Structure formats: structure tokens, C-alpha cells
Amino acid sequence: MRESVLEKPRVELNAGAQRTQRRAEILQRAASFASLRLIATALLALALTLTSSSRAATVRLRDGAERAVEPAAFSSLAVASIEELQLADPPPPNRWRLGFLVQTAAGDLLRTERLRLRDDRLMVETPLTGLAELPLSAASVVWFAPPGAISEMTRREIQQTAASHLRQDALFVRKAGEWVRLDGVLQSLDEKRVVFRWQENEREVPIAVAGALVLAASQPPATPREKLAAVGGRDGSRLVGELRSLTPDSVTLDAPSLGAVTVPLDSVAVVDALWGRSVCVSELEPVAVVEAGWFGARFPWRRDASVSGQPLTLHGRTFERGLGVHSRSSLAYQLDKKFSLFTGVIGLDDDDGRPGRVQFVVRGDGRELFRATMSGVDNPKSLRVPVAGVERMELLVDFARDEDTGDRADWADLRLVR
């Protein structure tokens, strides 16, 4: 039978309708898939938000007890009972490299990319404080170059100058590859230049050649040091003051340098209630040092650096303060029964690619108080050693299984607590 010419368009029409229907189904499935993706993304974002807002913290109380606490329960903690509050998994406090660092007489370390002198106040902006006006009388040192870019000898001179009650300001500048100290008076300051009156003349110094400025006007805080706590920022900064309150969202301090400050919890890495009662061991001079490698080689200890001169780094976390040593080494300190607790973090430095194995030993008046054998693959270990009544403390790093191969050990963040 011959096909009717009238039936062909109907077939084509049916085929077109089917294609349209299939296209509609594809678009509908795509829309459904897109909706599911949007829902999944929203749920993931919500989960991340809930996770970040409810991240657990570890609290150590003054009675020595340690436990995990959710931020929702922070308000129930008595501020006076807290020794340390460590938020879970804070980013490592990598050494400051950009911007400026303002150090105050109270012990604050304020990292900022905004810096300007307005009348008698420094304008700074930090994650801990937001935009803040710091009285010039509270500032001690303004670091224009990262401390790591300045020689250890000059860094120590800067710190000693800051502690010497200057009558004039002191500006450290680089000249012919050396750091030179100029004594004079600060006139103005911003992110690009320092105007400094030196030898009866005003001189404009580019920030690029300035290392640090020590201010003569800095006044120590009236608050007794033993009452001061420290809030450590996730950027490695620090704000010092008396703890007033702790909530799931913030920490409030009465800071000698800035007055009442409420710090967002999201910018906080640690709350250290023992800060004012502690002394950094790297600030002390050992009364005895013994160093001898496996074949008699000597690897000199370093202050606030690894034994190779690099930043103290344990499993990716960098520490500003501490001691870098090599086995076998022994550093002794005279305590004279002035302290109750010795704290810190120990491990093999990352600098040598994780080889090595050592024994960390703490002795008090010849009696062993702590011992741990660690290798380069072990996680850093926290120290909390009672030293009440100890006259003399010895820090020993001894050989372990692999003689002295790769034994670059770090005593990081060491403190003695009164």
C-alpha cells in the first residue's frame, strides 16, 4: 500500500514531540541535579559553619585537670580557674613576614599592616583588636623588618635598649649591610616612612631601610604582672590583660595598653592565664653548658632558633621562643626555688627531614623529673614538670639508638612559672 502524503508530517510531528519531551526531561533532570548540588553545597557550608563555631577546645585548670570543652560551655568556666585554653587545631603561628609588629611595654605583640602616628597615638589594625588607637607611651618597639631578617646580636641589642629606660628614641637602620643605631626623636610615622630628628636635623627614612624603632616614652603597666593573661592570635600575635569574661563568641580583657578589649573567638589560638607569672627560659643565661657529639664534635646551642639557625619548627608549627640543641647537650639553670612549674614543647626539628632519635631529660638538683625518647616522626610532646623547691635545673638531650645522626632537638616555648 502506498503511504499517504498526509501521514508523513504526522510522523515527523510525533518525532518532534518526542524530541521535545526528551529535551524537557533532560532539562528537568539537570535542574534537579543543580538543585541537589545547591542543597548539598548549602548543607556543607552549614556543616562547616557549625563545625567552626563549635570547635572543641582543651582547657587546663589550675588544679592540673585537663579536658575537652565545647565553646557553648565556655560561659560556665570560672575565669579564675583557667590555666590555659587551647583551641583545637589552630593554624601554626608562622613567623611574621609581612606588615609591622608593635611591641608594648605590657608585652603585647600586635601584627598590623596599617600603621600611622596621629598626635600621641599609633593607629593599628589587628585581627585581635580591630582598628585601635595605641597610646605612644604604651608602645615599646615598632619592628619594621621581620625580627628574623635582623641579626641575633642586633635583635638582642634592640630588646636590651627597650629595657634600658631611654631618654631619646632609638632608630635602627641598615647602612652598608650593617645595622646602625641612631638616637633622636620620632617626628612622624606611616607605612612608607619614618621622619626622625637626629643630630638637630629632621631626616626622612624609608621603611625599606628601617629595622626597628625603640620608643623612649614607653611606660610599664600599673597592673601587677602576675595578674596578666595573654590571648594568642591565630596570626601569632598576642594581647595582654586581665581576663574578665569568656563566652562562646569572644574573650574580654582589661588590657593595660588599650583598655577594655573584646576579642572574637575566631581569631584566638590560645588563652594563657599563666603568662604574667612566667619567664621565658631563652631569656635566661645558663650557668653551665656541656656539648659533645658522638665523636666529640660540638654543635653550639642557639637561643630562639634551631641548632642550624633556622626558626624552631616542629611538625610544621613554628615557635618564636625556645632553645635549639644537638645531642649530646646539657644546659643548667639556677632557679633558687623561685618557680613551681616548667612548661614547653619538645621534639626533633623539621630542618633535617625527620631523622634522629634522642632522649629529653629534665633534672632538678640531680634528680630526674622527666624523660622521653623521641624520633623525628613523633608528634611534638608537651612538658608540664613541677619544679617547686628546685635550686638548679638541667635540660639534657642525650643520644638514643642512632648515635647523634640528625639529632637536632628543640626545647620550644620553654617557660618557668612562679
LINFEN-V934611 format. One record per run of one state. SS is the DSSP state (H for helix, E for strand, - for the rest). FROM is the first residue (numbers start at 1). LEN is the number of residues. Records with the same first field share a line. If there is no record, write none. Layout:
SS=FROM-LEN, FROM-LEN
//
This chain:
-=1-4, 54-3, 62-4, 70-1, 77-2, 88-12, 105-4, 113-2, 119-2, 127-3, 144-3, 150-2, 163-6, 176-2, 190-3, 199-2, 215-10, 228-1, 234-4, 247-3, 256-3, 273-2, 284-4, 292-10, 304-8, 315-2, 320-2, 327-2, 335-6, 349-1, 353-4, 365-2, 376-5, 387-5, 401-2, 404-4, 418-1
H=5-49, 71-6, 79-3, 136-3, 147-3, 152-11, 207-3, 225-3, 265-3, 275-3, 281-3, 350-3
E=57-5, 66-4, 82-6, 100-5, 109-4, 115-4, 121-6, 130-6, 139-5, 169-7, 178-12, 193-6, 201-6, 210-5, 229-5, 238-9, 250-6, 259-6, 268-5, 278-3, 288-4, 302-2, 312-3, 317-3, 322-5, 329-6, 341-8, 357-8, 367-9, 381-6, 392-9, 403-1, 408-10
//
